[in-house]
Amino acid sequence: MNIKRKALGITSGGLDSILSALVLKDQGIDVFWISFMTPFFSSDAAIRAAKALNIPLKVNDITEAYIPLLNSPKAGFGKNMNPCMDCHALMFAIAGKEMEKQKADFLFSGEVVGQRPKSQTKNSLRYVEKNSGFEGLILRPLSAKLLSETIPEKRGWVDRDKLFNITGRSRKVQMEMAEKYGVKEYSSPAGGCLLTDSTFSGRLKDVLFVQKDYEIRELYLLKHGRHFRINKRLKAIVGRSKEDNENILKYYREDKDILINPVSLPGPAVLIVSGERTVQAEKIGGLLCASYTKAKPGETTDIHIMYPDKEKTFQVKAQNSSEFKELMI
Ligand code: SF4
């Protein structure tokens, strides 16, 4: 009697992970997905893909396990603060435990050999497998024929002949496969990981290695507004637009933070997370707020400051915003 095999795939919601799931489904494998979220990448695209394809998905917030990776990843960083190889190893390690819990037979992903210069070479895929703790159980259907045979292939759960040998950055074969399967919507490859962005990485380094002591909400705030490092303990986040202001306010804690707003002119919300009530916080926070309104340099404007236990309005002379360039992270 043929036993229906079950496989758990890691998905970002991108085309490659969608195709790898469909290839296995074609072989009669029961597939389901796991997707991971942190302040640096979300599961939004995975949720959309799972809905469109009707594949069960579990979303896992791995922030706590992820932060230690950012201090010194064993395999190093990519171009920015992206520890891709250790990131994948961690994801497979967590997925592997879920596989065991769900009594699935193996893991899979849409990784393609040579698609990314450092993190998707044969050696790095091997590194990921070894460091995940699930050697032999990770199948990459799109490049399987270029890689060593895995347990699911050896045991005949999956027919290796029907797997692929895709390599490199060209998306030609994947586009043809998408056409065949009728897949029309998917997110761009690696799109959305903020750790690959140089500005975001600079801000992250500042929090991890200069500020050192921080709350998780501060990591979510790194993608909003302009950031100014006033001193080791003090940073001001200045909204760039109405949307930015709204996003910054989502993370504002009345009982801990300092919030500064312009009174008479439209302008930025300025947030100082867990800021102590110091002359410097009030002075520089007020100056930043006034200087990013439409007030001309030298013009006086009213600024409102809210502490956890007190609020007041005071007047500030706007400066040219370029004068704060050195504080900008
Ligand atoms: S791009 Fe980001 S999410 Fe993707 S492997 Fe690299 S660090 Fe992880």
Boltz pocket constraint, residues with backbone or C-beta under 6 A from the ligand:
constraints:
  - pocket:
      binder: B
      contacts: [[A, 41], [A, 81], [A, 82], [A, 83], [A, 84], [A, 85], [A, 87], [A, 88], [A, 190], [A, 193], [A, 194], [A, 195], [A, 196]]
      max_distance: 6.0
